[in-house]
C-alpha cells in the first residue's frame, strides 16, 4: 500500500515553480554553482514578515504555500521537512557577528532563524497549524527520512494529509568550503554539458520542493509513492544491486516491471562510475534519465527527482533535457529513483501511476 501525491511545488535553478511548461525551456548556466530562480514571494508571504526572512526560509515557505494552494488545502494534518544544513546564511551572519562584535550586542534574529527547524516552524506559524511538525537533519537521507515519516503517519491513520518536503541552500562560504574539500568543480562548466566534463567534482545546487501526500487516491493525484528506503556506505556495487533487487522483491516487483530509472549522476567521474556499472548490470536495457545537471548537487536533491518522477507520470512525457531515449515506448507506470550522495548515503524511491 502506497501513499498518493496530491500536489507538488518546486523552486529550483530551472523554471519549475507555478503553472509553467514541464522543463521545455531548460536554463543553461556556465558556473560551478546553480542558484534557484526565485518567484515573487509577496504572493505567498506578508511583506512585513518577508523582510526578516532569509533566502532559504523564503524558498521553503513559498514552495509549501504553492503546494497547498494547488491542492486547495488550507491546513495539512502534519508538516514534515528535511534539510541537511538548514539555514546556512543565518548561521553565517550570527557567527560572523559573534566574532566581529566580540560576543556583544548581537542581533537575535539570525540566531533564532539559524536552527534547522525554522522553515517548518515558519510554515506552521503562517498557517496557524498546531498539528504534528517535525524536521529531519540526516545529511543525504534528510528528504527520504521525511517521506518515511509521512508514510508511517498516513499508514497508521494518524492524519489524512501530510505536507512533506525539503529545502537546502548554497552560500558563498559553504560553496568555498565544500569546493576546498573537492566536492565541486574549480572551474565553470555548462550545466547542460555536465556529463561530458572529465574534471573532478560536480556543480553545487539548491532548492525547495514540497508535496501534499495522502493515504487515499483522488482524480487529480500525480502519482503513488510505493516505497522508499535508504542504505549506508555499501561495500561495493554488488551490495548496491542486492539492495535494489531486495527493495523491488519486497513489493513483489521485478526489475523488468520498471519503465524508467532516474539516477543521480552529477558529472563527477568517480561517483558516476557506480551508475555506469549498474547500467551494465541490472539497469541494462532500461531507459534511464538524469536530473542533477538541472538542479545541481546538494544533500536533498532527491526531492527534485521525486518531483520529476511525479510530473512524468502525470503528464505521460519525459523532458528531452533529461537525456531520455525511448527503448520501450512512452508508457510510464513505474519509475525507480536511485541516488547516492558521495557514495555514503544511498536511497531508492519507487513512484508509480496512482
Buried (B, 14 or more C-beta within 10 A) or exposed (E): EBBBBBBBBBBBBBBBBBEEEBBEEBBEBEBBBBBBBEBEBEEBBEEEBBEEBBBBBBBBBBBBBBBBBBBEBEBBBBBBBBBBBBBBBBBBBBBEBBEEEEEEEBEEBBBBBBBBBBBBBBBBEBBEBEBBBBBBBBBBBBBBBBBBBBBEBBEEEBBBBBBBBBBBBBBEBBBEEBBEEEBBBEEEBBBBEBBEBEEBBBBBBBBBBBBBBBBEEEEEBBBBBBBBBBBEEBEEBEEBBEBBBEBBEEEEBEBEBBBBBBBBBBBBEEBBEBBBBBBEEBBEEBBBBBBBBBBBBBBBBBBBBBBBBBBBBBEEBBBEBBBBEEEEEEEBEBBBBBBBBBBEBBBBBBBBBB
